[in-house]
Amino acid sequence: MNEKELKIPFNAPLNEVDTELQTYGCRQNNPNICGNNGLAGVCAFVSKDGICCKSSRGWKKQYQKLKV
């Protein structure tokens, strides 16, 4: 997976692996300033499965909105 494929718009439809606690790819508006960017086991850009395990604070609310 390349970096462009892992940049997912915040309002994009949910992926089947998205939960309140994780997202497929990165849904940050600017991943370059994310405090977790590049952290092994946390950041989608460095994990083998492309999962971000530390979403933004607003993600839980957005997840519920997109789930409906």
C-alpha positions as CSV (number, residue, x, y, z in Angstrom):
1,M,0.0,0.0,0.0
2,N,1.3,3.4,-0.8
3,E,0.7,6.6,1.3
4,K,-1.8,8.0,-1.1
5,E,-4.1,4.9,-0.8
6,L,-4.0,5.3,3.0
7,K,-5.2,8.9,3.1
8,I,-8.9,8.5,3.7
9,P,-11.2,11.6,3.9
10,F,-12.7,12.1,7.3
11,N,-16.2,12.0,5.8
12,A,-15.6,9.0,3.5
13,P,-17.9,6.0,4.0
14,L,-16.9,3.5,6.6
15,N,-14.6,0.6,5.8
16,E,-15.5,-2.9,7.0
17,V,-12.6,-2.8,9.6
18,D,-13.5,0.7,11.0
19,T,-14.6,0.8,14.6
20,E,-14.8,3.6,17.2
21,L,-11.2,2.8,18.2
22,Q,-9.5,2.2,14.8
23,T,-9.8,3.2,11.1
24,Y,-8.5,1.7,7.9
25,G,-6.0,4.2,6.7
26,C,-5.5,7.7,8.1
27,R,-8.5,10.0,8.4
28,Q,-6.5,13.0,9.7
29,N,-6.8,16.2,7.7
30,N,-3.0,16.7,7.9
31,P,-1.2,13.4,8.7
32,N,2.1,15.2,8.8
33,I,1.3,17.0,12.0
34,C,-0.3,14.0,13.7
35,G,1.5,13.1,17.0
36,N,1.2,9.4,16.2
37,N,2.5,9.7,12.6
38,G,5.1,7.0,12.0
39,L,4.7,5.1,15.3
40,A,5.0,1.4,14.9
41,G,1.8,-0.5,15.9
42,V,-0.2,2.7,15.9
43,C,0.1,4.6,12.6
44,A,-1.6,3.3,9.4
45,F,1.3,4.4,7.3
46,V,3.8,2.0,9.1
47,S,1.5,-0.9,10.0
48,K,1.3,-3.9,7.7
49,D,-2.5,-3.9,7.6
50,G,-2.9,-0.2,7.1
51,I,-4.9,0.3,10.4
52,C,-4.7,3.4,12.5
53,C,-5.1,2.4,16.1
54,K,-5.1,6.0,17.5
55,S,-7.8,8.0,15.7
56,S,-8.5,11.6,16.4
57,R,-10.7,12.7,19.3
58,G,-13.5,13.5,16.9
59,W,-13.5,10.0,15.3
60,K,-15.9,8.3,17.7
61,K,-18.6,10.9,17.0
62,Q,-17.9,10.8,13.3
63,Y,-18.0,7.0,13.3
64,Q,-21.5,7.0,14.9
65,K,-22.6,9.6,12.3
66,L,-21.3,7.5,9.4
67,K,-22.7,4.3,10.8
68,V,-26.3,5.5,10.5
